[in-house]
């Protein structure tokens, strides 16, 4: 679900707690959540509504006048949904990726998480390779980096998102870079992997 920067600011401030969208089928469910640039937005309600029943007060709670909202909803065909919104707080991955002072136990836990991802991969181990590629080629197009190792853009980006969930990478306007946590983890992997730029301690 797309939000403008202004809408996100108002949601975070508690000034906007409703949205209206035209969908052919519900795109979210009550209790769901979405990460955004401003933080995590929760969906408290998702229900179809007759556009004629939308009030001026509800339009204001969505950050629009009633006429602005009517014009917005008239652009698409489908069912109009009223979505309740709640700001749940900052994206937990932002705080996670800044944590680069990790204990040996924490580094070992992340290493095992990456090893588990590699074991489940039908294409063989990839996590270390991706971290090194992003380290060496920050702010480069995902499709360019992926193509250099024989990966198509979509699966390459999907795997980078898995690293992002662990707080190891962060998105840039173009491409990615390692987070401080990602750099610490990669340095640890190198120290503990024989024959790959480090030695086992």
N, CA, C and O of each residue as an XYZ file, in Angstrom:
804
protein
N       0.859     -1.182      0.000
C       0.000      0.000      0.000
C       0.894      1.230      0.000
O       1.761      1.371      0.863
N       0.690      2.108     -0.950
C       1.550      3.276     -1.101
C       1.028      4.436     -0.260
O      -0.174      4.702     -0.222
N       1.960      5.129      0.419
C       1.639      6.326      1.181
C       2.585      7.439      0.731
O       3.760      7.191      0.461
N       2.074      8.644      0.655
C       2.948      9.776      0.381
C       3.756     10.096      1.632
O       3.404      9.671      2.733
N       4.838     10.846      1.457
C       5.640     11.244      2.615
C       4.808     12.057      3.598
O       4.934     11.902      4.813
N       3.947     12.936      3.055
C       3.095     13.758      3.925
C       2.136     12.889      4.719
O       1.951     13.100      5.918
N       1.517     11.904      4.050
C       0.608     11.005      4.759
C       1.334     10.238      5.857
O       0.802     10.062      6.953
N       2.546      9.783      5.564
C       3.306      9.040      6.573
C       3.613      9.917      7.784
O       3.538      9.457      8.924
N       3.957     11.166      7.538
C       4.224     12.083      8.646
C       2.976     12.254      9.504
O       3.056     12.281     10.732
N       1.820     12.369      8.847
C       0.567     12.556      9.590
C       0.158     11.289     10.332
O      -0.383     11.362     11.435
N       0.412     10.133      9.734
C       0.101      8.875     10.416
C       0.978      8.735     11.658
O       0.496      8.372     12.731
N       2.265      9.025     11.502
C       3.191      8.925     12.632
C       2.816      9.901     13.742
O       3.016      9.610     14.921
N       2.273     11.061     13.367
C       1.881     12.072     14.350
C       0.508     11.801     14.940
O       0.090     12.497     15.865
N      -0.207     10.799     14.422
C      -1.546     10.502     14.911
C      -2.625     11.382     14.316
O      -3.766     11.352     14.776
N      -2.289     12.168     13.296
C      -3.259     13.069     12.670
C      -4.112     12.360     11.623
O      -5.211     12.816     11.309
N      -3.618     11.257     11.084
C      -4.345     10.471     10.083
C      -4.469      9.037     10.599
O      -3.467      8.402     10.928
N      -5.692      8.536     10.668
C      -5.887      7.154     11.113
C      -6.836      6.379     10.203
O      -7.298      5.295     10.559
N      -7.124      6.939      9.028
C      -7.936      6.252      8.030
C      -7.310      6.411      6.657
O      -6.611      7.387      6.388
N      -7.567      5.451      5.803
C      -7.214      5.558      4.389
C      -8.339      4.910      3.597
O      -9.048      4.037      4.097
N      -8.490      5.348      2.363
C      -9.486      4.750      1.473
C      -8.774      4.361      0.181
O      -8.016      5.148     -0.388
N      -9.031      3.138     -0.270
C      -8.425      2.646     -1.487
C      -9.452      1.887     -2.322
O     -10.428      1.352     -1.797
N      -9.213      1.852     -3.627
C     -10.056      1.076     -4.535
C      -9.274     -0.175     -4.927
O      -8.219     -0.086     -5.556
N      -9.797     -1.329     -4.553
C      -9.143     -2.606     -4.839
C     -10.140     -3.571     -5.463
O     -11.342     -3.487     -5.211
N      -9.641     -4.470     -6.263
C     -10.489     -5.553     -6.780
C     -10.657     -6.646     -5.725
O     -11.631     -7.400     -5.737
N      -9.692     -6.713     -4.819
C      -9.781     -7.616     -3.666
C      -8.975     -6.982     -2.546
O      -8.059     -6.204     -2.811
N      -9.297     -7.300     -1.302
C      -8.569     -6.683     -0.182
C      -7.070     -6.985     -0.258
O      -6.664     -8.132     -0.442
N      -6.278     -5.960     -0.116
C      -4.829     -6.117     -0.189
C      -4.192     -6.242      1.196
O      -3.015     -6.582      1.313
N      -4.970     -5.967      2.239
C      -4.485     -6.104      3.608
C      -5.601     -6.665      4.467
O      -6.762     -6.671      4.059
N      -5.256     -7.134      5.649
C      -6.234     -7.683      6.579
C      -6.073     -7.005      7.934
O      -4.986     -6.530      8.264
N      -7.149     -6.955      8.725
C      -7.035     -6.381     10.073
C      -5.966     -7.112     10.872
O      -5.875     -8.339     10.842
N      -5.171     -6.345     11.577
C      -4.076     -6.925     12.341
C      -2.770     -7.007     11.573
O      -1.724     -7.306     12.148
N      -2.830     -6.740     10.269
C      -1.608     -6.745      9.466
C      -0.778     -5.500      9.711
O      -1.205     -4.574     10.401
N       0.406     -5.494      9.141
C       1.316     -4.352      9.323
C       2.178     -4.195      8.090
O       2.384     -5.143      7.332
N       2.678     -2.992      7.899
C       3.513     -2.689      6.743
C       4.646     -1.770      7.162
O       4.436     -0.766      7.843
N       5.849     -2.131      6.742
C       6.993     -1.253      6.978
C       6.990     -0.137      5.949
O       6.758     -0.379      4.764
N       7.241      1.065      6.389
C       7.285      2.227      5.500
C       8.536      3.035      5.809
O       9.292      2.697      6.721
N       8.752      4.092      5.059
C       9.908      4.951      5.294
C       9.862      5.609      6.672
O      10.903      5.926      7.248
N       8.650      5.812      7.201
C       8.505      6.499      8.485
C       8.471      5.549      9.665
O       8.618      5.978     10.809
N       8.280      4.262      9.402
C       8.147      3.282     10.469
C       7.100      2.248     10.099
O       6.770      2.076      8.926
N       6.581      1.562     11.104
C       5.642      0.463     10.866
C       4.212      0.954     11.053
O       3.869      1.532     12.085
N       3.383      0.715     10.036
C       1.967      1.087     10.076
C       1.141     -0.178     10.232
O       1.328     -1.145      9.494
N       0.219     -0.169     11.202
C      -0.674     -1.304     11.412
C      -2.045     -1.029     10.821
O      -2.473      0.121     10.716
N      -2.729     -2.103     10.436
C      -4.071     -1.990      9.869
C      -5.078     -2.509     10.890
O      -5.115     -3.704     11.187
N      -5.885     -1.611     11.420
C      -6.832     -1.968     12.474
C      -8.166     -2.446     11.912
O      -8.910     -3.142     12.602
N      -8.471     -2.089     10.694
C      -9.731     -2.508     10.063
C      -9.591     -2.396      8.560
O      -8.915     -1.498      8.058
N     -10.229     -3.304      7.841
C     -10.271     -3.273      6.384
C     -11.677     -3.714      5.988
O     -12.029     -4.884      6.145
N     -12.483     -2.783      5.475
C     -13.867     -3.122      5.188
C     -14.369     -2.366      3.965
O     -14.011     -1.205      3.764
N     -15.201     -3.019      3.140
C     -15.770     -2.342      1.978
C     -16.745     -1.257      2.431
O     -17.394     -1.377      3.470
N     -16.832     -0.209      1.638
C     -17.702      0.902      2.000
C     -18.295      1.508      0.730
O     -17.640      1.557     -0.311
N     -19.519      1.959      0.827
C     -20.151      2.685     -0.269
C     -19.571      4.096     -0.278
O     -19.650      4.787      0.737
N     -18.995      4.540     -1.381
C     -18.406      5.884     -1.416
C     -19.386      6.973     -0.986
O     -18.985      7.989     -0.419
N     -20.675      6.754     -1.258
C     -21.680      7.765     -0.890
C     -21.837      7.890      0.623
O     -22.369      8.885      1.113
N     -21.373      6.879      1.366
C     -21.516      6.900      2.821
C     -20.321      7.523      3.531
O     -20.354      7.702      4.748
N     -19.270      7.855      2.792
C     -18.077      8.447      3.415
C     -18.401      9.878      3.845
O     -18.920     10.669      3.057
N     -18.096     10.197      5.076
C     -18.421     11.517      5.622
C     -17.232     12.476      5.501
O     -16.105     12.068      5.220
N     -17.515     13.733      5.718
C     -16.446     14.737      5.708
C     -15.449     14.468      6.830
O     -14.245     14.666      6.665
N     -15.957     14.019      7.965
C     -15.070     13.723      9.083
C     -14.113     12.586      8.731
O     -12.926     12.643      9.053
N     -14.637     11.548      8.066
C     -13.773     10.426      7.687
C     -12.744     10.867      6.656
O     -11.590     10.442      6.706
N     -13.155     11.708      5.732
C     -12.201     12.224      4.743
C     -11.083     13.002      5.439
O      -9.910     12.875      5.086
N     -11.466     13.814      6.442
C     -10.460     14.579      7.185
C      -9.522     13.654      7.935
O      -8.326     13.929      8.031
N     -10.051     12.552      8.474
C      -9.197     11.577      9.183
C      -8.248     10.873      8.216
O      -7.241     10.300      8.632
N      -8.575     10.919      6.916
C      -7.688     10.368      5.886
C      -6.779     11.448      5.298
O      -6.017     11.181      4.368
N      -6.859     12.671      5.841
C      -5.976     13.745      5.393
C      -6.415     14.449      4.135
O      -5.602     15.078      3.458
N      -7.720     14.352      3.802
C      -8.223     14.970      2.581
C      -9.562     15.637      2.837
O     -10.238     15.344      3.823
N      -9.933     16.528      1.948
C     -11.299     17.011      1.964
C     -12.166     15.955      1.292
O     -11.657     15.064      0.613
N     -13.476     16.058      1.486
C     -14.364     15.066      0.897
C     -14.294     15.106     -0.626
O     -14.309     14.059     -1.273
N     -14.216     16.298     -1.203
C     -14.152     16.399     -2.674
C     -12.839     15.826     -3.199
O     -12.825     15.187     -4.252
N     -11.737     16.043     -2.484
C     -10.448     15.472     -2.894
C     -10.502     13.954     -2.849
O      -9.999     13.279     -3.748
N     -11.109     13.425     -1.804
C     -11.198     11.974     -1.666
C     -12.087     11.374     -2.748
O     -11.755     10.328     -3.307
N     -13.210     12.018     -3.051
C     -14.108     11.526     -4.097
C     -13.395     11.482     -5.447
O     -13.553     10.524     -6.205
N     -12.614     12.516     -5.745
C     -11.880     12.556     -7.014
C     -10.817     11.459     -7.048
O     -10.600     10.838     -8.088
N     -10.162     11.221     -5.928
C      -9.134     10.184     -5.838
C      -9.734      8.804     -6.073
O      -9.165      8.001     -6.812
N     -10.866      8.521     -5.458
C     -11.489      7.202     -5.556
C     -12.110      6.958     -6.923
O     -12.282      5.809     -7.330
N     -12.449      8.032     -7.636
C     -13.096      7.886     -8.941
C     -12.122      7.493    -10.039
O     -12.540      7.205    -11.161
N     -10.839      7.478     -9.736
C      -9.839      7.197    -10.767
C      -9.784      5.729    -11.154
O      -9.312      5.405    -12.244
N     -10.260      4.819    -10.282
C     -10.109      3.384    -10.536
C     -11.445      2.671    -10.413
O     -12.371      3.146     -9.756
N     -11.519      1.513    -11.067
C     -12.689      0.648    -10.935
C     -12.410     -0.417     -9.879
O     -11.298     -0.937     -9.784
N     -13.422     -0.733     -9.094
C     -13.276     -1.747     -8.069
C     -14.092     -1.393     -6.846
O     -14.968     -0.530     -6.897
N     -13.802     -2.063     -5.751
C     -14.505     -1.833     -4.493
C     -13.720     -0.849     -3.643
O     -12.499     -0.944     -3.524
N     -14.443      0.098     -3.053
C     -13.798      1.052     -2.155
C     -13.701      0.433     -0.771
O     -14.679     -0.100     -0.246
N     -12.507      0.510     -0.183
C     -12.282     -0.029      1.156
C     -11.884      1.088      2.112
O     -11.112      1.983      1.766
N     -12.428      1.013      3.319
C     -12.012      1.898      4.404
C     -10.999      1.126      5.249
O     -11.291      0.034      5.736
N      -9.808      1.702      5.418
C      -8.724      1.030      6.139
C      -8.369      1.837      7.377
O      -7.988      3.003      7.280
N      -8.496      1.211      8.542
C      -8.061      1.855      9.771
C      -6.555      1.744      9.920
O      -5.976      0.688      9.662
N      -5.920      2.829     10.336
C      -4.460      2.883     10.426
C      -4.016      3.191     11.848
O      -4.693      3.898     12.594
N      -2.862      2.643     12.200
C      -2.254      2.931     13.496
C      -0.744      2.888     13.353
O      -0.195      1.937     12.796
N      -0.070      3.920     13.854
C       1.389      3.933     13.793
C       1.935      3.086     14.932
O       1.651      3.347     16.101
N       2.721      2.070     14.587
C       3.213      1.114     15.572
C       4.624      1.416     16.067
O       5.101      0.785     17.011
N       5.294      2.380     15.431
C       6.627      2.740     15.890
C       7.677      2.570     14.809
O       7.353      2.200     13.680
N       8.922      2.833     15.140
C      10.006      2.731     14.161
C      10.182      1.306     13.651
O       9.831      0.340     14.329
N      10.728      1.197     12.451
C      11.081     -0.102     11.892
C      12.206     -0.700     12.730
O      13.290     -0.125     12.829
N      11.942     -1.852     13.328
C      12.929     -2.450     14.232
C      14.241     -2.774     13.531
O      15.278     -2.897     14.182
N      14.203     -2.916     12.196
C      15.439     -3.234     11.480
C      16.412     -2.064     11.486
O      17.623     -2.258     11.383
N      15.875     -0.832     11.608
C      16.753      0.348     11.612
C      17.662      0.310     12.831
O      18.870      0.514     12.719
N      17.071      0.046     14.010
C      17.883     -0.040     15.225
C      18.809     -1.245     15.161
O      19.958     -1.177     15.597
N      18.306     -2.349     14.615
C      19.108     -3.571     14.543
C      20.359     -3.371     13.700
O      21.445     -3.792     14.098
N      20.224     -2.736     12.544
C      21.375     -2.633     11.646
C      22.447     -1.687     12.163
O      23.580     -1.723     11.683
N      22.111     -0.831     13.143
C      23.119      0.064     13.703
C      23.917     -0.606     14.819
O      24.933     -0.072     15.264
N      23.464     -1.766     15.269
C      24.157     -2.479     16.349
C      25.330     -3.270     15.775
O      25.156     -4.366     15.242
N      26.513     -2.700     15.892
C      27.688     -3.373     15.345
C      28.651     -3.860     16.434
O      29.670     -4.481     16.130
N      28.333     -3.583     17.686
C      29.160     -4.077     18.787
C      28.543     -5.384     19.274
O      27.787     -5.405     20.246
N      28.874     -6.461     18.593
C      28.261     -7.755     18.867
C      29.202     -8.649     19.657
O      30.412     -8.645     19.431
N      28.640     -9.413     20.581
C      29.444    -10.378     21.329
C      29.763    -11.576     20.438
O      29.175    -11.745     19.369
N      30.690    -12.393     20.888
C      31.023    -13.604     20.133
C      29.802    -14.495     19.973
O      29.601    -15.115     18.929
N      28.993    -14.550     21.021
C      27.780    -15.370     20.966
C      26.798    -14.828     19.924
O      26.203    -15.597     19.170
N      26.634    -13.511     19.886
C      25.714    -12.897     18.923
C      26.212    -13.091     17.495
O      25.427    -13.378     16.592
N      27.520    -12.933     17.294
C      28.084    -13.160     15.966
C      27.882    -14.607     15.534
O      27.572    -14.882     14.375
N      28.061    -15.522     16.471
C      27.851    -16.932     16.154
C      26.402    -17.216     15.806
O      26.120    -18.038     14.934
N      25.485    -16.545     16.479
C      24.061    -16.748     16.202
C      23.710    -16.267     14.799
O      22.980    -16.942     14.073
N      24.230    -15.097     14.416
C      23.962    -14.590     13.068
C      24.591    -15.507     12.026
O      23.980    -15.789     10.996
N      25.811    -15.973     12.291
C      26.482    -16.892     11.353
C      25.656    -18.154     11.145
O      25.561    -18.660     10.027
N      25.059    -18.661     12.215
C      24.234    -19.863     12.096
C      22.940    -19.564     11.334
O      22.465    -20.409     10.576
N      22.369    -18.378     11.525
C      21.182    -17.988     10.760
C      21.494    -17.969      9.266
O      20.705    -18.443      8.448
N      22.660    -17.411      8.924
C      23.058    -17.363      7.517
C      23.324    -18.764      6.985
O      22.958    -19.083      5.854
N      23.957    -19.595      7.796
C      24.230    -20.967      7.359
C      22.930    -21.729      7.120
O      22.843    -22.534      6.192
N      21.919    -21.480      7.954
C      20.631    -22.149      7.787
C      19.967    -21.713      6.492
O      19.370    -22.529      5.790
N      20.073    -20.407      6.171
C      19.528    -19.906      4.902
C      20.231    -20.587      3.737
O      19.589    -21.001      2.773
N      21.546    -20.702      3.830
C      22.314    -21.350      2.756
C      21.915    -22.812      2.579
O      21.816    -23.304      1.456
N      21.685    -23.505      3.704
C      21.321    -24.924      3.621
C      19.981    -25.123      2.932
O      19.767    -26.140      2.273
N      19.089    -24.170      3.076
C      17.760    -24.286      2.468
C      17.735    -23.841      1.009
O      16.735    -24.041      0.320
N      18.803    -23.251      0.541
C      18.830    -22.700     -0.813
C      18.979    -23.790     -1.866
O      19.833    -24.667     -1.741
N      18.157    -23.734     -2.892
C      18.255    -24.706     -3.993
C      19.410    -24.366     -4.932
O      19.769    -25.169     -5.794
N      19.992    -23.177     -4.768
C      21.094    -22.756     -5.629
C      22.433    -22.779     -4.907
O      23.427    -22.256     -5.410
N      22.455    -23.382     -3.740
C      23.696    -23.458     -2.999
C      23.916    -22.222     -2.142
O      23.124    -21.280     -2.193
N      24.996    -22.220     -1.348
C      25.279    -21.084     -0.462
C      25.409    -19.779     -1.237
O      26.022    -19.731     -2.303
N      24.819    -18.717     -0.679
C      24.877    -17.418     -1.359
C      25.057    -16.241     -0.407
O      25.425    -15.152     -0.850
N      24.810    -16.427      0.879
C      24.743    -15.271      1.772
C      26.075    -14.525      1.864
O      26.106    -13.298      1.773
N      27.174    -15.262      2.043
C      28.497    -14.628      2.133
C      28.835    -13.904      0.825
O      29.356    -12.788      0.844
N      28.540    -14.538     -0.293
C      28.827    -13.932     -1.585
C      28.056    -12.618     -1.760
O      28.605    -11.629     -2.247
N      26.791    -12.618     -1.361
C      25.975    -11.411     -1.507
C      26.494    -10.291     -0.614
O      26.556     -9.138     -1.039
N      26.868    -10.620      0.619
C      27.415     -9.602      1.510
C      28.675     -8.979      0.921
O      28.859     -7.763      0.982
N      29.538     -9.809      0.355
C      30.784     -9.295     -0.223
C      30.522     -8.461     -1.472
O      31.192     -7.455     -1.705
N      29.544     -8.884     -2.276
C      29.204     -8.105     -3.458
C      28.680     -6.728     -3.086
O      29.068     -5.723     -3.683
N      27.795     -6.689     -2.094
C      27.220     -5.407     -1.680
C      28.285     -4.531     -1.035
O      28.275     -3.313     -1.208
N      29.201     -5.140     -0.295
C      30.299     -4.379      0.289
C      31.141     -3.726     -0.816
O      31.513     -2.557     -0.713
N      31.431     -4.485     -1.856
C      32.310     -3.987     -2.907
C      31.628     -3.150     -3.967
O      32.295     -2.449     -4.728
N      30.291     -3.215     -4.029
C      29.574     -2.499     -5.080
C      28.358     -1.767     -4.520
O      27.231     -2.007     -4.954
N      28.587     -0.869     -3.551
C      27.453     -0.145     -2.971
C      26.822      0.791     -4.000
O      27.493      1.292     -4.902
N      25.521      1.013     -3.844
C      24.773      1.960     -4.686
C      24.767      1.567     -6.157
O      24.597      2.415     -7.033
N      24.954      0.283     -6.423
C      24.893     -0.192     -7.807
C      23.554     -0.887     -8.036
O      22.997     -1.498     -7.123
N      23.042     -0.789     -9.262
C      21.759     -1.396     -9.581
C      21.747     -2.881     -9.245
O      22.697     -3.607     -9.537
N      20.644     -3.323     -8.621
C      20.528     -4.728     -8.246
C      20.634     -5.635     -9.458
O      21.273     -6.685     -9.393
N      20.013     -5.239    -10.568
C      20.040     -6.099    -11.747
C      21.452     -6.231    -12.311
O      21.806     -7.269    -12.869
N      22.260     -5.174    -12.165
C      23.636     -5.235    -12.649
C      24.476     -6.181    -11.798
O      25.228     -7.005    -12.320
N      24.337     -6.052    -10.486
C      25.090     -6.940     -9.598
C      24.634     -8.381     -9.795
O      25.457     -9.290     -9.901
N      23.312     -8.587     -9.843
C      22.788     -9.935    -10.012
C      23.261    -10.581    -11.300
O      23.658    -11.746    -11.315
N      23.215     -9.813    -12.385
C      23.617    -10.354    -13.687
C      25.075    -10.783    -13.688
O      25.449    -11.714    -14.402
N      25.904    -10.108    -12.889
C      27.332    -10.433    -12.880
C      27.617    -11.813    -12.295
O      28.687    -12.381    -12.518
N      26.649    -12.350    -11.543
C      26.843    -13.688    -10.967
C      25.748    -14.661    -11.429
O      25.566    -15.728    -10.843
N      25.033    -14.278    -12.478
C      24.051    -15.180    -13.060
C      22.712    -15.237    -12.360
O      21.976    -16.213    -12.506
N      22.378    -14.185    -11.588
C      21.086    -14.118    -10.914
C      20.197    -13.087    -11.610
O      20.658    -12.001    -11.962
N      18.933    -13.427    -11.804
C      17.984    -12.447    -12.323
C      17.639    -11.439    -11.230
O      17.823    -11.696    -10.040
N      17.134    -10.288    -11.664
C      16.892     -9.182    -10.742
C      15.952     -9.557     -9.597
O      16.260     -9.283     -8.437
N      14.813    -10.179     -9.902
C      13.806    -10.453     -8.869
C      14.325    -11.374     -7.768
O      14.207    -11.025     -6.594
N      14.900    -12.545     -8.100
C      15.409    -13.395     -7.012
C      16.599    -12.775     -6.282
O      16.778    -12.998     -5.084
N      17.408    -12.001     -6.997
C      18.528    -11.331     -6.334
C      17.998    -10.364     -5.273
O      18.458    -10.379     -4.131
N      17.027     -9.519     -5.653
C      16.466     -8.542     -4.715
C      15.765     -9.247     -3.557
O      15.838     -8.790     -2.416
N      15.082    -10.362     -3.848
C      14.389    -11.092     -2.783
C      15.379    -11.597     -1.738
O      15.100    -11.555     -0.540
N      16.530    -12.072     -2.193
C      17.529    -12.561     -1.244
C      18.183    -11.426     -0.466
O      18.500    -11.583      0.713
N      18.386    -10.287     -1.119
C      18.936     -9.144     -0.388
C      17.962     -8.714      0.715
O      18.384     -8.301      1.795
N      16.657     -8.814      0.435
C      15.673     -8.474      1.464
C      15.795     -9.412      2.670
O      15.552     -8.999      3.804
N      16.166    -10.656      2.429
C      16.354    -11.590      3.549
C      17.530    -11.146      4.418
O      17.485    -11.272      5.641
N      18.573    -10.632      3.789
C      19.693    -10.091      4.559
C      19.276     -8.826      5.315
O      19.724     -8.572      6.433
N      18.413     -8.049      4.676
C      17.924     -6.822      5.315
C      17.117     -7.146      6.560
O      17.184     -6.413      7.547
N      16.345     -8.249      6.528
C      15.561     -8.656      7.690
C      16.462     -8.959      8.886
O      16.042     -8.824     10.036
N      17.686     -9.364      8.614
C      18.646     -9.655      9.684
C      19.442     -8.416     10.086
O      20.325     -8.488     10.941
N      19.122     -7.269      9.459
C      19.808     -6.016      9.792
C      21.177     -5.882      9.175
O      21.991     -5.087      9.645
N      21.454     -6.653      8.117
C      22.810     -6.674      7.553
C      22.992     -5.736      6.367
O      24.122     -5.365      6.049
N      21.921     -5.351      5.715
C      22.017     -4.446      4.575
C      20.979     -3.341      4.720
O      20.034     -3.466      5.498
N      21.155     -2.282      3.982
C      20.162     -1.216      3.934
C      20.039     -0.715      2.503
O      21.010     -0.699      1.746
N      18.839     -0.312      2.154
C      18.573      0.156      0.792
C      19.005      1.602      0.630
O      18.894      2.411      1.552
N      19.497      1.907     -0.556
C      19.841      3.265     -0.954
C      18.892      3.675     -2.077
O      18.177      2.822     -2.603
N      18.859      4.961     -2.465
C      18.023      5.341     -3.607
C      18.274      4.460     -4.832
O      17.350      4.141     -5.580
N      19.524      4.076     -5.024
C      19.886      3.064     -6.022
C      20.750      2.035     -5.323
O      21.775      2.378     -4.734
N      20.345      0.778     -5.383
C      21.155     -0.291     -4.827
C      21.137     -0.367     -3.310
O      20.176      0.043     -2.659
N      22.221     -0.901     -2.763
C      22.287     -1.189     -1.334
C      23.685     -0.872     -0.803
O      24.597     -0.532     -1.557
N      23.822     -0.995      0.511
C      25.127     -1.001      1.158
C      25.026     -1.868      2.405
O      23.928     -2.136      2.894
N      26.162     -2.301      2.915
C      26.159     -3.030      4.166
C      25.869     -2.058      5.308
O      26.344     -0.923      5.307
N      25.093     -2.513      6.268
C      24.875     -1.734      7.478
C      26.090     -1.899      8.389
O      26.919     -2.777      8.149
N      26.213     -1.069      9.431
C      27.302     -1.295     10.392
C      27.273     -2.720     10.947
O      28.329     -3.324     11.132
N      26.095     -3.263     11.215
C      25.977     -4.646     11.687
C      26.464     -5.614     10.617
O      27.158     -6.586     10.919
N      26.094     -5.344      9.354
C      26.521     -6.209      8.267
C      28.030     -6.238      8.111
O      28.614     -7.290      7.850
N      28.665     -5.077      8.272
C      30.128     -5.026      8.163
C      30.790     -5.818      9.284
O      31.793     -6.498      9.065
N      30.219     -5.725     10.500
C      30.784     -6.466     11.631
C      30.625     -7.973     11.421
O      31.531     -8.750     11.724
N      29.466     -8.374     10.901
C      29.218     -9.798     10.676
C      30.122    -10.326      9.576
O      30.680    -11.415      9.714
N      30.282     -9.583      8.491
C      31.139    -10.040      7.405
C      32.591    -10.150      7.870
O      33.290    -11.097      7.510
N      33.037     -9.191      8.661
C      34.403     -9.258      9.189
C      34.578    -10.509     10.043
O      35.622    -11.159      9.982
N      33.570    -10.849     10.834
C      33.639    -12.047     11.667
C      33.668    -13.303     10.808
O      34.432    -14.228     11.085
N      32.840    -13.344      9.766
C      32.843    -14.508      8.876
C      34.214    -14.709      8.242
O      34.671    -15.841      8.087
N      34.857    -13.626      7.881
C      36.187    -13.731      7.274
C      37.210    -14.242      8.269
O      38.108    -15.003      7.905
N      37.082    -13.830      9.521
C      38.044    -14.277     10.535
C      37.906    -15.764     10.813
O      38.871    -16.426     11.195
N      36.710    -16.280     10.620
C      36.445    -17.659     11.022
C      36.277    -18.621      9.860
O      35.854    -19.760     10.054
N      36.601    -18.178      8.669
C      36.493    -19.057      7.497
C      37.870    -19.272      6.899
O      38.417    -18.344      6.304
N      38.447    -20.443      7.029
C      39.775    -20.703      6.460
C      39.779    -20.536      4.946
O      38.830    -20.929      4.267
N      40.840    -19.955      4.430
C      41.009    -19.890      2.991
C      40.219    -18.817      2.296
O      40.215    -18.743      1.067
N      39.523    -17.951      3.090
C      38.745    -16.890      2.470
C      39.052    -15.574      3.155
O      38.161    -14.879      3.643
N      40.313    -15.254      3.180
C      40.704    -13.967      3.719
C      40.817    -13.931      5.240
O      40.925    -12.855      5.828
N      40.795    -15.083      5.871
C      40.921    -15.103      7.318
C      41.378    -16.469      7.780
O      41.654    -17.345      6.960
N      41.461    -16.657      9.081
C      41.851    -17.942      9.631
C      40.908    -18.302     10.763
O      40.328    -17.423     11.400
N      40.758    -19.564     11.007
C      39.868    -19.998     12.082
C      40.545    -19.734     13.413
O      41.710    -20.079     13.615
N      39.803    -19.121     14.314
C      40.373    -18.819     15.625
C      39.913    -19.823     16.647
O      40.291    -19.732     17.815
